[in-house]
Amino acid sequence: MQKSIRLRLSSLMFLEYFIWGAWYVTMGTYLFTNFKADAIQVGSSYANLSIAAIISPFFVGLIADRFFAAQKVLGVLHLMGAITLYYISTLGDFGSFWWLILLYTLLYMPTMALSNSISFGQLKDPGKEFPAIRVFGTVGWIVAGLMISFFGLENSVFTFRIAAFSSLLLGIFSFFLPNTPPKTNKENSLTAILGLDALVLFKNRSFLVFFISSIAICIPLSFYYSFTNSFLNDIGVSNTAGKMTLGQASEFFFMLAIPFLFRRLGVKKMLLIGIFAWVIRYLLFAYGNIGPNMWMLYAGIILHGICYDFFFVTGQIYTDAKAGSAVKNAAQGLITFATYGVGMMIGSYVSGFITESYSTTIDDETSYQWQQVWLVPACIAGFVLLTFAVLFKDKLKSTDSTN
C-alpha cells in the first residue's frame, strides 16, 4: 500500500473516533450539570446511539452502498453532523437536546461502516493490514479524552464544538480519500443486512446461548458508558475523562494478546473471563472510594480491556468460526444488530431507571447512592456468568475446525 493512502486511512480512523470520544464519554456529566437532567433522561440520551445503530445498516446497505461512492457519502454525513453538533452546543433545554442528539447519531453511525468500507477497499490483506490502521481510531479516542480532561471541559459546550470542528474537518477531508465506488450485490439484500441468513445458527444450542448472553451483557455494559464519568466526577475524582482513557489503553493491549490467549484457553474460558471481569469491575466501583481505596477505581477502569475484548472481540471470532463462509457476513451483522442495537438500547434505558431509583433530591440538589447503583449491574453480570457457564458447551480454539 502506498504511504500516502496509509496516512489518509489512518487519519480517517483517528478523526472518526476522535469525534465520538470528544462528546460521548462526558455527555452524562454535561446533562446533569447544564440541564439538571435526571438519570432516566441521561439513559434515554445514550439509547439514541443504539437506535441509530439499528437503523444505520439499512442506510448503508440499501442506499449508500448501492448508489453513491462511500467517501462522498461519508463527507456529506460528517458535514451535516458538524452543523448538528454545533447547534446542539447552543441548546438550553433537554427536549431539544434529545431530538438533536438522535439526529446526530443517525448521521454518525453510518460513517463507522463507511470508514471501514473505504479502508477495506484499499487493502490487499485486511487481516494483517487493517489492525495497524484501525488502531489510530483508539488513539483518536484517547487523545479526545485527554484533551477534554486537560482543559477541564467535561461539562462544557466545547465538547460538542470540538467534535463539530473535527466533523467539519473530516467532512472536507473525506472528499480526498481513495475512491470507493458503489456496489450492488446480494450482500446488500435486506435479508443479509438483517442477518436473517444466519438464523440457521440458532439450531446450535451453544450459539443460541451465546447470542442471548451477548444481548444480556449489554445491560451492565450500558451502566459503564452512561454513568461512569458522572460517578467519578460526583465522588470527587479529578480529570476523569483523561483517566478513563486508561480503559482504551487496556483495550489496545488485550486486543494484541487475544490471538495468543485464544489458542491457549479456547472460546468458553475466554468468554467466561470476559463476563467475570464485568462482575469484578462493578464491585470495584461499588466499594472503591477516594483515599486508600482509590486503586479500586483505577482497576475498574483498566479492566475495560478484558471486559470488552474477551467477550465482544472473542465473540466475533467465535461467530466467524461457527458461521463458516456461507453466512459469515450475515452472522456478524446479526450479532452487531443484537448487541450495539437491541442490547445497548435496552441497557441504556434500564441503567437510567435503576440509577434514578437510587437518587435523592434535596433543595434541588440530586445525589446518587452509587454503591447500590453499581451492585445492580454486578448482579446482572453475575447471573449472566452463571447461566452462560452452565449452558454453553463449545470449547472451540483457534486451531480447531470451524466446520
C-alpha positions in Angstrom: 0.0 0.0 0.0 1.2 3.5 -0.8 2.3 5.5 2.2 0.0 8.4 1.2 -3.0 6.1 1.2 -2.0 4.5 4.6 -1.6 8.0 6.0 -5.0 9.1 4.7 -6.8 6.0 6.0 -5.0 6.3 9.4 -6.1 10.0 9.6 -9.6 8.9 8.7 -9.7 6.5 11.7 -8.2 9.0 14.0 -10.7 11.7 13.3 -13.7 9.2 13.1 -13.2 8.1 16.7 -11.8 11.4 18.0 -15.2 13.0 17.1 -17.1 10.2 19.0 -14.8 10.3 22.0 -15.0 14.1 22.3 -18.7 14.2 23.3 -19.8 10.7 24.2 -17.9 9.9 27.4 -18.9 13.1 29.1 -22.4 13.6 27.8 -24.0 12.3 31.1 -21.9 14.8 33.1 -22.9 17.6 30.7 -26.6 16.7 31.0 -26.5 16.5 34.8 -24.7 19.8 35.1 -26.2 22.0 32.4 -29.8 20.7 32.1 -30.2 19.3 35.6 -31.3 16.1 33.8 -32.2 13.0 35.8 -30.7 9.6 35.2 -33.6 8.4 33.1 -33.1 11.3 30.7 -29.3 10.5 30.6 -30.0 6.9 29.8 -32.5 7.7 27.1 -30.0 10.1 25.5 -27.4 7.3 25.3 -30.1 5.0 24.0 -30.2 7.2 20.9 -26.9 5.8 19.7 -28.4 2.3 19.8 -31.5 3.4 17.9 -29.1 4.8 15.2 -27.1 1.5 15.3 -30.3 -0.4 14.4 -31.2 2.0 11.6 -27.8 2.7 10.1 -27.3 -0.7 8.4 -30.4 -0.1 6.3 -29.0 3.2 5.2 -25.5 1.9 4.4 -26.6 -1.4 2.8 -29.7 -0.4 0.9 -28.8 3.2 -0.1 -25.2 4.3 0.3 -23.5 1.2 -0.9 -25.8 0.9 -3.9 -26.0 4.4 -5.4 -23.1 6.6 -4.1 -19.3 6.4 -3.7 -18.6 5.7 0.0 -16.2 8.6 0.5 -18.7 11.2 -0.8 -21.5 9.8 1.5 -19.0 9.9 4.4 -18.2 13.6 3.6 -21.8 14.7 3.4 -22.8 12.9 6.6 -19.9 14.5 8.6 -20.6 18.0 7.2 -24.2 17.6 8.2 -23.0 16.2 11.6 -20.8 19.2 12.1 -23.7 21.6 11.8 -25.9 19.4 14.1 -23.2 19.2 16.8 -22.6 22.9 16.8 -26.4 23.6 17.1 -26.5 21.1 19.9 -24.0 23.2 21.8 -26.4 26.2 21.7 -29.4 24.4 23.2 -30.8 25.3 26.6 -33.5 22.6 27.1 -33.3 18.8 27.3 -36.2 18.2 25.0 -34.5 19.8 22.0 -31.2 18.2 23.0 -32.7 14.7 22.9 -34.1 15.1 19.4 -30.9 16.7 18.1 -28.6 14.1 19.6 -30.9 11.5 18.0 -30.5 13.3 14.6 -26.7 13.4 15.1 -26.3 9.7 16.0 -28.4 8.9 12.9 -25.9 10.9 10.9 -22.8 9.5 12.6 -23.4 5.7 13.0 -23.4 5.0 9.2 -20.0 6.7 9.0 -18.4 3.9 11.0 -19.3 1.3 8.5 -18.4 3.6 5.6 -15.0 4.2 7.1 -14.3 0.5 7.3 -15.6 0.0 3.8 -13.3 2.7 2.4 -10.3 1.2 4.3 -11.0 -2.4 3.3 -11.4 -1.3 -0.3 -7.7 -0.3 -0.3 -6.2 -3.3 1.5 -4.8 -6.4 -0.2 -4.7 -8.4 3.1 -7.2 -6.8 5.5 -6.5 -9.3 8.3 -2.9 -8.1 8.5 -3.2 -4.5 7.4 -6.4 -3.3 8.9 -5.5 -3.5 12.6 -2.5 -1.2 12.1 -4.9 1.4 10.6 -7.8 0.8 12.9 -5.6 1.3 16.0 -5.5 5.0 15.1 -9.2 5.1 16.0 -8.3 4.1 19.5 -5.6 6.7 19.6 -8.1 9.3 18.5 -10.5 8.4 21.3 -7.7 8.6 23.8 -6.4 11.9 22.6 -10.0 13.3 22.7 -10.4 12.2 26.4 -7.0 13.6 27.4 -7.8 17.0 25.6 -11.2 17.3 27.3 -9.7 16.4 30.7 -6.6 18.7 30.3 -8.7 21.8 29.5 -11.4 21.0 32.1 -14.2 20.8 29.5 -16.2 17.8 30.8 -19.4 19.8 31.4 -18.7 22.5 28.8 -20.4 23.1 25.4 -17.0 23.0 23.9 -17.1 19.2 24.0 -19.7 19.4 21.2 -17.9 22.3 19.5 -14.6 20.5 19.4 -16.5 17.5 17.9 -18.2 19.8 15.5 -15.0 21.3 14.2 -13.4 17.8 13.9 -16.5 16.6 12.0 -16.2 19.6 9.6 -12.5 18.8 9.1 -13.3 15.1 8.4 -16.2 16.1 6.2 -13.9 18.1 3.9 -11.1 15.5 4.2 -13.4 12.7 3.1 -13.6 14.0 -0.4 -9.9 13.5 -0.8 -10.0 9.8 0.4 -9.5 7.0 -2.2 -12.5 6.5 -4.4 -14.8 3.7 -3.2 -17.5 3.3 -5.9 -21.0 2.0 -5.2 -21.5 -1.7 -5.3 -24.5 -3.9 -6.0 -24.5 -7.5 -4.9 -26.5 -10.0 -2.9 -24.8 -9.0 0.3 -26.7 -5.7 0.2 -30.1 -7.5 0.3 -32.5 -6.9 3.1 -32.1 -10.4 4.5 -28.3 -10.1 4.6 -28.4 -6.7 6.3 -30.7 -8.0 8.9 -28.6 -11.1 9.3 -31.6 -13.4 8.7 -29.4 -15.8 6.7 -27.6 -16.5 9.9 -30.7 -17.7 11.9 -29.8 -21.2 10.9 -27.0 -21.0 13.6 -29.7 -21.0 16.3 -30.0 -24.7 15.7 -26.8 -24.9 17.7 -27.6 -24.6 21.4 -24.2 -23.1 22.3 -24.6 -20.3 19.7 -28.1 -19.6 20.9 -26.8 -19.3 24.5 -24.0 -17.0 23.3 -26.4 -14.8 21.3 -28.8 -14.3 24.2 -25.9 -13.7 26.6 -24.5 -11.1 24.2 -27.7 -9.1 24.5 -27.9 -9.6 28.3 -24.3 -8.5 29.0 -25.0 -5.2 27.2 -27.2 -4.2 30.1 -24.3 -3.9 32.6 -22.1 -2.5 29.7 -24.6 0.4 29.4 -24.1 1.3 33.0 -20.4 1.9 32.3 -20.9 4.0 29.2 -23.8 6.1 30.6 -22.7 6.8 34.2 -19.0 6.2 34.9 -17.9 9.7 34.1 -20.7 11.2 36.2 -20.0 8.8 39.0 -16.3 9.7 39.1 -17.0 13.4 39.0 -19.6 13.1 41.7 -17.3 11.4 44.2 -14.6 14.0 43.5 -12.2 12.3 41.1 -10.3 14.9 39.0 -9.6 14.8 35.3 -12.0 11.9 34.9 -12.2 11.9 31.1 -8.4 11.6 30.9 -8.3 8.8 33.5 -11.0 6.9 31.7 -8.7 6.7 28.6 -6.8 4.0 30.6 -9.7 1.8 29.6 -8.9 2.3 25.9 -5.2 1.7 26.6 -6.1 -1.5 28.3 -8.3 -2.5 25.4 -5.4 -1.9 22.9 -3.1 -4.2 25.0 -5.5 -7.0 25.4 -6.5 -6.8 21.7 -2.9 -7.7 20.9 -3.0 -10.5 23.4 -6.2 -12.2 22.2 -4.7 -14.4 19.5 -2.2 -15.9 21.9 -4.7 -16.3 24.8 -7.4 -17.7 22.4 -5.1 -20.6 21.4 -4.4 -21.4 25.0 -7.8 -21.0 26.6 -10.4 -21.6 24.0 -13.6 -19.7 23.4 -15.6 -20.8 26.5 -12.9 -19.8 29.0 -12.3 -16.5 27.2 -15.9 -15.6 27.2 -16.3 -16.6 30.9 -13.3 -14.4 31.9 -14.8 -11.5 30.0 -18.2 -11.8 31.8 -16.5 -12.3 35.1 -14.5 -9.1 34.6 -17.8 -7.2 34.4 -18.7 -8.6 37.9 -15.4 -7.6 39.4 -15.4 -4.2 37.7 -18.7 -3.1 39.2 -17.8 -4.5 42.7 -14.6 -2.4 42.5 -16.8 0.7 41.6 -19.2 -0.1 44.4 -16.6 -0.3 47.1 -13.9 1.9 45.7 -13.6 5.4 47.1 -11.2 8.4 47.3 -8.3 7.8 49.6 -6.9 4.3 50.4 -9.4 2.6 48.0 -8.7 4.8 45.0 -6.8 1.9 43.4 -10.1 0.1 43.1 -11.5 2.8 40.7 -8.4 2.7 38.6 -8.6 -1.1 38.5 -12.2 -1.0 37.4 -11.4 1.3 34.5 -8.3 -0.7 33.4 -10.5 -3.9 33.4 -12.2 -2.4 30.3 -9.7 -4.2 28.1 -10.7 -7.6 29.5 -14.4 -6.7 29.8 -14.7 -5.7 26.2 -12.1 -7.7 24.3 -12.5 -11.0 26.0 -16.3 -11.1 25.4 -17.1 -9.0 22.3 -13.9 -9.5 20.3 -13.7 -13.1 21.2 -17.4 -13.4 20.4 -16.8 -12.0 16.9 -14.1 -14.7 16.4 -16.5 -17.4 17.7 -19.3 -16.2 15.5 -17.0 -16.2 12.4 -15.8 -19.8 13.2 -19.4 -21.1 13.8 -20.9 -19.4 10.7 -18.4 -20.5 8.1 -18.1 -18.8 4.7 -21.8 -19.2 3.7 -23.3 -16.9 6.3 -20.3 -15.2 7.8 -21.3 -11.6 6.9 -24.9 -12.2 7.9 -23.8 -13.7 11.3 -21.6 -10.7 12.1 -24.4 -8.4 11.1 -26.8 -10.2 13.3 -24.5 -10.1 16.4 -23.8 -6.4 15.8 -27.5 -5.6 15.4 -28.3 -7.6 18.6 -25.6 -6.1 20.8 -25.0 -2.4 19.8 -28.6 -2.1 18.7 -31.1 -4.1 20.8 -28.9 -4.9 23.8 -27.4 -1.5 24.3 -30.8 0.2 23.8 -32.4 -2.0 26.5 -29.3 -1.4 28.7 -29.4 2.4 28.3 -33.0 2.6 29.5 -32.5 0.0 32.3 -29.4 1.8 33.6 -31.3 5.1 33.6 -34.2 3.8 35.5 -32.1 1.9 38.0 -29.8 4.8 38.7 -32.7 7.2 39.1 -34.3 4.8 41.6 -31.3 5.3 43.9 -31.4 9.2 43.7 -32.3 11.7 46.4 -33.2 15.3 45.8 -32.8 17.9 48.5 -33.1 21.6 47.8 -32.9 21.0 44.0 -29.6 19.1 44.5 -29.7 15.4 43.4 -27.3 12.8 44.9 -27.0 9.2 44.0 -26.3 6.1 46.1 -23.6 4.9 43.8 -22.7 1.8 45.8 -26.2 0.5 45.3 -26.3 1.6 41.7 -23.1 -0.4 40.8 -24.2 -3.5 42.7 -27.1 -3.9 40.3 -25.0 -4.4 37.1 -22.7 -6.6 39.1 -25.6 -8.9 40.0 -26.9 -8.9 36.4 -23.4 -9.8 35.1 -23.1 -12.5 37.8 -26.4 -14.0 36.7 -25.3 -14.0 33.0 -22.0 -15.6 34.1 -23.6 -18.5 35.9 -26.2 -19.1 33.2 -23.5 -19.0 30.5 -21.2 -21.3 32.4 -23.9 -23.9 32.8 -25.5 -23.8 29.3 -22.6 -23.0 26.9 -20.8 -26.2 25.8 -18.4 -25.2 23.0 -14.7 -25.4 23.7 -13.6 -24.1 20.3 -9.9 -23.0 19.9 -8.3 -21.2 17.0 -6.7 -24.4 16.0 -10.0 -26.3 15.9 -12.0 -27.0 12.8 -14.7 -24.4 12.1 -16.9 -26.8 10.3 
